[in-house]
Amino acid sequence: MLKEERQAFIIKQINLHNKVLSSDLSVKLNVSEDTVRRDLNELAESGKILKVHGGALSRSFHYPFQQSDVYAKESKKEIARKVIQLIKEEMIVLVGGGTTMIEVARMIPDSLTCTVFTVSPLVALELAERSSVNVFLLGGQLSKNSHISIGAQVISQLSEIKVDLCILGTNSVSIEGGVTDSDWEVVQVKKAMIKSANRTAIMSIAEKLGSNQNMKVCELNAIHYLATDLSPDDSELSDYTRVLTLL
């Protein structure tokens, strides 16, 4: 594989999953980790990605307020429009972070009265613009990669609340693997969030369907809704209809 092809693959993986590990890319590309590191350094120097220890981050995930950098922005807006329909008057809602969740926060009608708990300072700031939304930011150590609260403190806070609905973005989702991620601390927070909710909705652009990461958040049967940018009757979603309500 040519260097240009490798780097295009790397950018695609980073845009899809927000974060990639050098070790995973080495296996997928069948090249040495030194080769991957050189590619990542070149991409970072050209401003296309953000290099971090052990891998790289998507620029759109790290700087979500820079509108032009957000990957698949229109698809994420479509997902947000679907998810908003689940939030009803006087609901207590728990939400995660990420660029799709920020789109959800921006679309909540100013007239909708509800209470929202979130582990994301960025989402909390967006929600605070809605005068009828009561916002609680759950605190803990701030993850430099995912920009959400992580650690024992936030998990303890989550154990003390019970919400009507939890809304989460996802790194990867598949029939056989369920909901998966590549960050152990984030996985623990998402597990606690799902446990705190009566019902949970997962948001995923279609390109992430069928993909798997190394760490499991939950099986699909722990989730109630799947919101994608596809029509619910799309053939690509046929296997998911047996387990989930599609939006």
Contacts in CASP RR format, 6 or more apart in sequence:
PFRMAT RR
TARGET T0000
AUTHOR 0000-0000-0000
METHOD contacts of the structure
MODEL  1
MLKEERQAFIIKQINLHNKVLSSDLSVKLNVSEDTVRRDLNELAESGKIL
KVHGGALSRSFHYPFQQSDVYAKESKKEIARKVIQLIKEEMIVLVGGGTT
MIEVARMIPDSLTCTVFTVSPLVALELAERSSVNVFLLGGQLSKNSHISI
GAQVISQLSEIKVDLCILGTNSVSIEGGVTDSDWEVVQVKKAMIKSANRT
AIMSIAEKLGSNQNMKVCELNAIHYLATDLSPDDSELSDYTRVLTLL
1 9 0 8 1.000
1 29 0 8 1.000
1 31 0 8 1.000
3 39 0 8 1.000
6 29 0 8 1.000
6 31 0 8 1.000
6 35 0 8 1.000
6 39 0 8 1.000
7 39 0 8 1.000
7 42 0 8 1.000
7 43 0 8 1.000
9 28 0 8 1.000
9 29 0 8 1.000
10 20 0 8 1.000
10 25 0 8 1.000
10 29 0 8 1.000
10 36 0 8 1.000
10 39 0 8 1.000
10 40 0 8 1.000
10 43 0 8 1.000
10 49 0 8 1.000
10 56 0 8 1.000
11 43 0 8 1.000
11 48 0 8 1.000
11 49 0 8 1.000
13 20 0 8 1.000
13 25 0 8 1.000
13 28 0 8 1.000
14 20 0 8 1.000
14 49 0 8 1.000
14 56 0 8 1.000
14 57 0 8 1.000
14 58 0 8 1.000
15 58 0 8 1.000
15 60 0 8 1.000
15 71 0 8 1.000
15 72 0 8 1.000
16 71 0 8 1.000
16 205 0 8 1.000
16 207 0 8 1.000
16 208 0 8 1.000
16 211 0 8 1.000
17 171 0 8 1.000
17 172 0 8 1.000
17 182 0 8 1.000
17 208 0 8 1.000
17 211 0 8 1.000
17 213 0 8 1.000
18 57 0 8 1.000
18 58 0 8 1.000
18 61 0 8 1.000
18 98 0 8 1.000
18 146 0 8 1.000
18 171 0 8 1.000
19 52 0 8 1.000
19 55 0 8 1.000
19 56 0 8 1.000
19 57 0 8 1.000
19 58 0 8 1.000
19 61 0 8 1.000
19 145 0 8 1.000
19 146 0 8 1.000
19 171 0 8 1.000
19 182 0 8 1.000
19 183 0 8 1.000
20 55 0 8 1.000
20 56 0 8 1.000
20 182 0 8 1.000
21 54 0 8 1.000
21 55 0 8 1.000
21 182 0 8 1.000
22 33 0 8 1.000
22 36 0 8 1.000
22 37 0 8 1.000
22 40 0 8 1.000
22 54 0 8 1.000
22 55 0 8 1.000
22 56 0 8 1.000
23 33 0 8 1.000
23 54 0 8 1.000
24 182 0 8 1.000
24 214 0 8 1.000
25 36 0 8 1.000
25 55 0 8 1.000
26 32 0 8 1.000
26 33 0 8 1.000
26 35 0 8 1.000
26 36 0 8 1.000
29 35 0 8 1.000
29 36 0 8 1.000
40 49 0 8 1.000
40 51 0 8 1.000
40 55 0 8 1.000
40 56 0 8 1.000
41 51 0 8 1.000
43 49 0 8 1.000
43 51 0 8 1.000
43 56 0 8 1.000
44 50 0 8 1.000
44 51 0 8 1.000
44 56 0 8 1.000
47 59 0 8 1.000
48 59 0 8 1.000
49 56 0 8 1.000
49 57 0 8 1.000
49 58 0 8 1.000
49 59 0 8 1.000
50 56 0 8 1.000
50 57 0 8 1.000
50 58 0 8 1.000
50 59 0 8 1.000
50 62 0 8 1.000
52 144 0 8 1.000
52 145 0 8 1.000
57 145 0 8 1.000
58 71 0 8 1.000
59 66 0 8 1.000
59 69 0 8 1.000
60 66 0 8 1.000
60 69 0 8 1.000
60 70 0 8 1.000
60 71 0 8 1.000
60 99 0 8 1.000
61 98 0 8 1.000
61 99 0 8 1.000
61 146 0 8 1.000
62 147 0 8 1.000
63 69 0 8 1.000
64 70 0 8 1.000
64 98 0 8 1.000
64 99 0 8 1.000
64 102 0 8 1.000
64 122 0 8 1.000
65 122 0 8 1.000
67 73 0 8 1.000
70 76 0 8 1.000
70 99 0 8 1.000
71 99 0 8 1.000
72 205 0 8 1.000
72 207 0 8 1.000
72 229 0 8 1.000
73 99 0 8 1.000
73 103 0 8 1.000
75 205 0 8 1.000
75 206 0 8 1.000
75 229 0 8 1.000
76 99 0 8 1.000
76 100 0 8 1.000
76 103 0 8 1.000
76 205 0 8 1.000
76 229 0 8 1.000
77 103 0 8 1.000
77 107 0 8 1.000
78 229 0 8 1.000
79 100 0 8 1.000
79 103 0 8 1.000
79 203 0 8 1.000
79 204 0 8 1.000
79 205 0 8 1.000
79 227 0 8 1.000
79 228 0 8 1.000
79 229 0 8 1.000
80 100 0 8 1.000
80 103 0 8 1.000
80 104 0 8 1.000
80 106 0 8 1.000
80 107 0 8 1.000
80 203 0 8 1.000
81 107 0 8 1.000
82 227 0 8 1.000
82 247 0 8 1.000
83 104 0 8 1.000
83 167 0 8 1.000
83 201 0 8 1.000
83 203 0 8 1.000
83 227 0 8 1.000
83 247 0 8 1.000
84 104 0 8 1.000
84 107 0 8 1.000
84 108 0 8 1.000
84 109 0 8 1.000
85 247 0 8 1.000
86 165 0 8 1.000
86 167 0 8 1.000
86 201 0 8 1.000
86 225 0 8 1.000
86 247 0 8 1.000
87 93 0 8 1.000
87 108 0 8 1.000
87 112 0 8 1.000
87 114 0 8 1.000
87 165 0 8 1.000
88 114 0 8 1.000
89 112 0 8 1.000
89 113 0 8 1.000
89 114 0 8 1.000
90 113 0 8 1.000
90 114 0 8 1.000
91 114 0 8 1.000
91 115 0 8 1.000
91 164 0 8 1.000
91 165 0 8 1.000
92 114 0 8 1.000
92 115 0 8 1.000
92 116 0 8 1.000
92 117 0 8 1.000
92 161 0 8 1.000
92 162 0 8 1.000
92 163 0 8 1.000
92 164 0 8 1.000
92 165 0 8 1.000
93 114 0 8 1.000
93 115 0 8 1.000
93 116 0 8 1.000
93 117 0 8 1.000
93 163 0 8 1.000
93 164 0 8 1.000
93 165 0 8 1.000
93 166 0 8 1.000
93 167 0 8 1.000
94 116 0 8 1.000
94 117 0 8 1.000
94 118 0 8 1.000
94 158 0 8 1.000
94 161 0 8 1.000
94 163 0 8 1.000
94 165 0 8 1.000
94 166 0 8 1.000
94 167 0 8 1.000
94 193 0 8 1.000
94 196 0 8 1.000
94 197 0 8 1.000
95 101 0 8 1.000
95 104 0 8 1.000
95 105 0 8 1.000
95 116 0 8 1.000
95 117 0 8 1.000
95 118 0 8 1.000
95 120 0 8 1.000
95 123 0 8 1.000
95 166 0 8 1.000
95 167 0 8 1.000
95 168 0 8 1.000
96 118 0 8 1.000
96 119 0 8 1.000
96 120 0 8 1.000
96 123 0 8 1.000
96 148 0 8 1.000
96 167 0 8 1.000
96 168 0 8 1.000
96 169 0 8 1.000
96 193 0 8 1.000
97 118 0 8 1.000
97 119 0 8 1.000
97 120 0 8 1.000
97 122 0 8 1.000
97 123 0 8 1.000
97 146 0 8 1.000
97 147 0 8 1.000
97 148 0 8 1.000
97 169 0 8 1.000
98 120 0 8 1.000
98 122 0 8 1.000
98 123 0 8 1.000
98 146 0 8 1.000
98 147 0 8 1.000
98 169 0 8 1.000
100 169 0 8 1.000
100 203 0 8 1.000
100 205 0 8 1.000
101 120 0 8 1.000
101 123 0 8 1.000
101 167 0 8 1.000
101 168 0 8 1.000
101 169 0 8 1.000
101 203 0 8 1.000
102 122 0 8 1.000
102 123 0 8 1.000
102 126 0 8 1.000
104 167 0 8 1.000
104 203 0 8 1.000
105 123 0 8 1.000
105 126 0 8 1.000
105 127 0 8 1.000
105 130 0 8 1.000
106 126 0 8 1.000
108 114 0 8 1.000
108 127 0 8 1.000
108 130 0 8 1.000
108 133 0 8 1.000
109 130 0 8 1.000
110 130 0 8 1.000
110 131 0 8 1.000
110 132 0 8 1.000
111 132 0 8 1.000
112 130 0 8 1.000
112 132 0 8 1.000
112 133 0 8 1.000
113 132 0 8 1.000
113 133 0 8 1.000
114 132 0 8 1.000
114 133 0 8 1.000
114 134 0 8 1.000
115 133 0 8 1.000
115 134 0 8 1.000
115 136 0 8 1.000
116 127 0 8 1.000
116 133 0 8 1.000
116 134 0 8 1.000
116 135 0 8 1.000
116 136 0 8 1.000
117 136 0 8 1.000
117 138 0 8 1.000
117 161 0 8 1.000
117 163 0 8 1.000
118 124 0 8 1.000
118 127 0 8 1.000
118 135 0 8 1.000
118 136 0 8 1.000
118 137 0 8 1.000
118 138 0 8 1.000
119 137 0 8 1.000
119 138 0 8 1.000
119 139 0 8 1.000
119 148 0 8 1.000
119 149 0 8 1.000
119 150 0 8 1.000
119 154 0 8 1.000
119 189 0 8 1.000
119 193 0 8 1.000
120 147 0 8 1.000
120 148 0 8 1.000
120 149 0 8 1.000
121 137 0 8 1.000
121 142 0 8 1.000
121 147 0 8 1.000
121 149 0 8 1.000
122 147 0 8 1.000
124 135 0 8 1.000
124 137 0 8 1.000
127 133 0 8 1.000
127 135 0 8 1.000
128 135 0 8 1.000
137 149 0 8 1.000
138 149 0 8 1.000
138 154 0 8 1.000
138 157 0 8 1.000
138 158 0 8 1.000
139 149 0 8 1.000
139 153 0 8 1.000
139 154 0 8 1.000
139 157 0 8 1.000
140 149 0 8 1.000
140 150 0 8 1.000
140 151 0 8 1.000
140 153 0 8 1.000
140 154 0 8 1.000
141 149 0 8 1.000
141 150 0 8 1.000
141 151 0 8 1.000
141 153 0 8 1.000
141 154 0 8 1.000
142 148 0 8 1.000
142 149 0 8 1.000
142 150 0 8 1.000
143 149 0 8 1.000
143 150 0 8 1.000
143 183 0 8 1.000
143 185 0 8 1.000
143 186 0 8 1.000
145 183 0 8 1.000
146 183 0 8 1.000
146 186 0 8 1.000
148 186 0 8 1.000
148 189 0 8 1.000
149 189 0 8 1.000
150 185 0 8 1.000
150 186 0 8 1.000
150 188 0 8 1.000
150 189 0 8 1.000
151 185 0 8 1.000
151 188 0 8 1.000
151 189 0 8 1.000
154 189 0 8 1.000
154 192 0 8 1.000
155 188 0 8 1.000
155 189 0 8 1.000
155 192 0 8 1.000
158 189 0 8 1.000
158 192 0 8 1.000
158 193 0 8 1.000
158 195 0 8 1.000
158 196 0 8 1.000
159 192 0 8 1.000
159 195 0 8 1.000
159 196 0 8 1.000
161 196 0 8 1.000
162 196 0 8 1.000
162 197 0 8 1.000
162 198 0 8 1.000
163 196 0 8 1.000
163 197 0 8 1.000
163 198 0 8 1.000
164 197 0 8 1.000
164 198 0 8 1.000
164 199 0 8 1.000
165 197 0 8 1.000
165 198 0 8 1.000
165 199 0 8 1.000
165 200 0 8 1.000
165 201 0 8 1.000
166 193 0 8 1.000
166 194 0 8 1.000
166 196 0 8 1.000
166 197 0 8 1.000
166 199 0 8 1.000
166 200 0 8 1.000
166 201 0 8 1.000
167 200 0 8 1.000
167 201 0 8 1.000
167 203 0 8 1.000
168 179 0 8 1.000
168 190 0 8 1.000
168 193 0 8 1.000
168 194 0 8 1.000
168 200 0 8 1.000
168 201 0 8 1.000
168 202 0 8 1.000
168 203 0 8 1.000
169 202 0 8 1.000
169 203 0 8 1.000
169 204 0 8 1.000
170 179 0 8 1.000
170 181 0 8 1.000
170 202 0 8 1.000
170 203 0 8 1.000
170 204 0 8 1.000
170 208 0 8 1.000
170 217 0 8 1.000
171 180 0 8 1.000
171 181 0 8 1.000
171 182 0 8 1.000
171 183 0 8 1.000
171 208 0 8 1.000
171 213 0 8 1.000
172 179 0 8 1.000
172 180 0 8 1.000
172 181 0 8 1.000
172 208 0 8 1.000
172 210 0 8 1.000
172 211 0 8 1.000
172 212 0 8 1.000
172 213 0 8 1.000
173 179 0 8 1.000
173 180 0 8 1.000
173 202 0 8 1.000
173 204 0 8 1.000
173 208 0 8 1.000
173 209 0 8 1.000
173 210 0 8 1.000
173 211 0 8 1.000
173 220 0 8 1.000
173 226 0 8 1.000
174 180 0 8 1.000
174 209 0 8 1.000
174 210 0 8 1.000
174 211 0 8 1.000
174 212 0 8 1.000
175 210 0 8 1.000
175 220 0 8 1.000
175 239 0 8 1.000
175 240 0 8 1.000
175 243 0 8 1.000
176 212 0 8 1.000
177 212 0 8 1.000
177 216 0 8 1.000
177 219 0 8 1.000
177 220 0 8 1.000
178 212 0 8 1.000
178 216 0 8 1.000
178 217 0 8 1.000
178 218 0 8 1.000
178 219 0 8 1.000
178 220 0 8 1.000
179 190 0 8 1.000
179 202 0 8 1.000
179 216 0 8 1.000
179 217 0 8 1.000
179 218 0 8 1.000
179 219 0 8 1.000
179 220 0 8 1.000
179 222 0 8 1.000
179 223 0 8 1.000
180 212 0 8 1.000
180 213 0 8 1.000
180 214 0 8 1.000
180 215 0 8 1.000
180 216 0 8 1.000
180 217 0 8 1.000
181 187 0 8 1.000
181 190 0 8 1.000
181 213 0 8 1.000
181 215 0 8 1.000
181 217 0 8 1.000
182 213 0 8 1.000
182 214 0 8 1.000
182 215 0 8 1.000
183 215 0 8 1.000
184 215 0 8 1.000
187 215 0 8 1.000
187 216 0 8 1.000
187 217 0 8 1.000
190 217 0 8 1.000
190 218 0 8 1.000
191 217 0 8 1.000
191 218 0 8 1.000
193 200 0 8 1.000
194 200 0 8 1.000
194 217 0 8 1.000
194 218 0 8 1.000
194 222 0 8 1.000
194 223 0 8 1.000
199 224 0 8 1.000
199 225 0 8 1.000
200 222 0 8 1.000
200 223 0 8 1.000
200 224 0 8 1.000
200 225 0 8 1.000
201 223 0 8 1.000
201 224 0 8 1.000
201 225 0 8 1.000
201 226 0 8 1.000
201 227 0 8 1.000
201 247 0 8 1.000
202 223 0 8 1.000
202 225 0 8 1.000
202 226 0 8 1.000
202 227 0 8 1.000
203 227 0 8 1.000
203 228 0 8 1.000
204 226 0 8 1.000
204 227 0 8 1.000
204 228 0 8 1.000
205 228 0 8 1.000
205 229 0 8 1.000
206 228 0 8 1.000
206 229 0 8 1.000
206 230 0 8 1.000
206 236 0 8 1.000
209 228 0 8 1.000
209 236 0 8 1.000
209 237 0 8 1.000
209 240 0 8 1.000
220 240 0 8 1.000
220 243 0 8 1.000
220 244 0 8 1.000
221 243 0 8 1.000
223 243 0 8 1.000
223 244 0 8 1.000
224 244 0 8 1.000
224 245 0 8 1.000
225 244 0 8 1.000
225 245 0 8 1.000
225 246 0 8 1.000
225 247 0 8 1.000
226 237 0 8 1.000
226 240 0 8 1.000
226 244 0 8 1.000
226 245 0 8 1.000
226 246 0 8 1.000
226 247 0 8 1.000
227 246 0 8 1.000
227 247 0 8 1.000
228 237 0 8 1.000
228 246 0 8 1.000
228 247 0 8 1.000
230 236 0 8 1.000
230 237 0 8 1.000
232 241 0 8 1.000
232 246 0 8 1.000
232 247 0 8 1.000
237 246 0 8 1.000
240 246 0 8 1.000
END
